């Protein structure tokens, strides 16, 4: 039996290892390389519309399972599985643009903020309005910027250049704390939450759109807020009538308004979130659950109470900090168990400003008992690197 992964990024290593254990053989497709160290590598653009035909006719492979962490590869993932009769989908669900997401949430009464497509900035009365500019059809945080209307023209042009449909989406910015919520739906329309995380963003990046830590199972807010988070997340997921899919939702909590604002959703999970973090923190095995859904089973009861804190950690070092002899976080704080560690920017001698996914220099997957976890440990670790005289 063969499993397939669309995308050979190191962050898919956990998924590759799990699928290798389940199916024996794994084929990894990527335009550049297979960094997972697992399986057979095939060089191909996983976002190409020709991929389903290539898999079926040139590779002559009928994968038992297929996974991706790339939003733009999700339509191909679903076409391949649909060709095999493994799933049934509402038409058009998996290639939604950012604009279509917002319109669906507005139609469901879940969205209050304003948004525009390719706006003429001179037409705004409030030119100092804080906004987020992003490609209408893109992924990987590329082309996403926070700015004001008066300074947005250059960012709109860049977002349009990067968007597959040539359009930029400009949204009124929501200030607050960002969460991710991982969801699942079976082919019968039953939905559930696999887990959630509170996110931390770079202290140094001017455009703070890229997370540097995701704390699965931990929040600085009381239980009532988390209960409301789960309620709003399910509503945002169910607005699309999902079937036979995962959901990766980004949502911001404004404590000033005591309200949640859905930001974006991808109909997939992501790397170590699926392979390790959800299982370690909530006891929900994302891969096993989705494999059962692929086989036509109903979504069973999911665990809603975290048993540990599991962290997706990308050290946020002051730009210019030397990367030589930087220890693992778990070496300095042994109460955290390290599941995986890897360098991501092997050609860089110093830390970059984290303004995109490609700027992260290393990753560590960590677990900790609920009682021992302290979010302040991570900033303390980063600050200690400066005291070592590592800034150049």
Phi, psi and omega in degrees: 000147185236137171246156184229142176236129176263102183121121184256021179300150178304329183290352174267006183301316181299317178297316181299318180294318179295316181292326176297320179293323183282322190242348178088308183244134179231134174247125181249122178253135179199150180290333186251296188197168175252103181267002182282339183073014183233137169081185180271138182257133174234124181277115180196148177286110186286351177263356181292139178293346180274354185301312181304318178293323180296316180296317185283320189258322182270313178280336181055047181244136172242086186295139175288332181212149179215136185226152172208154173248009185255118181306316185287350177263351183300318177303321178292319177305314183288326178294320179297313180291322179295323177300334179267001180073022184273338183217162176230127189236146166294137186298134173079004187291324195264358175241038179293141171276169178299321179298316180295326175299311182296321180293324177295318179291324176295319178296333180269003179076024184254358187230132180239342185284158180273155177206157183216155175247124179048053185289153171273108190295334180292344183275355182276137175286318180263090184283349178261014176298130176285130183223164170245130179249133181210154172298138180292333179222095182197183181203172175074019180065010178289130177081010180265127183220149171253134184198195173244163180305319184296335182249015192269347188303314182293326180287326176296316179298318180292319178296321178295322179296323184273341183284138181295333179258005176076015182244146175250138176255128178244121184241144169301130186282137176257128179260135179162203182256129183268140175238155164246144176231129180259129187230167177214150176221137175270179185286353179265359178093003175286136182235159178196165181257126179274335180165173180214160177220149169264134187259152174236137181249165183302139176280347188250336184287133178293322180255090192275071181250353184249129182283147175246350175204138174235117184260097180280121179094002179232141174214151176275359183256158181291167184301327180298323178292319179294323176298318178292323175304311182296320179297312182291324180295317178298319178297319180293324177290313185289346177299340181260004182050056186289147176218137176052052182206162168265167175222137179236099188257134171254128186214140183249135176259123174261107180289338177295321180264347189054051184217153177253142181233109177295138184253302180209159174220140172242142182266066181190175169251202185209116170041238184290345173300313182287320188277330188224311193297317181292321180291318181293320186273315185247350183076018176257112182277096186303316182294313179298318180298315182288325176299320178294322177296319177302327181275002175096006180281156176282152177291124182273188180291133181251149177282131183252349182255124180294143177255341177210172168255127177241128190242132170265105192241124174242100185309131185256082184270150176305127180308133183100350178294131179296136181269000179284134176062028172282121182285164169292150177301319184293338177287326180275331180233082188292350176290347176263127178271130179269125178265326184203144175216140176203149170277144182248335181242073187293339183265004182252133180269342181229159181291140178268163169288125186275092178242359178203163181304327183285353181272349180290136186261339178201166179220143174220132177260124190229151171231153180205148174299148181305317183288339183262349185287140177215114181299333179293341179299328186287316176292325178297321177298314181295319179294326180295336178292331178288322180295338178281358181076031184271356181277133182241000000 
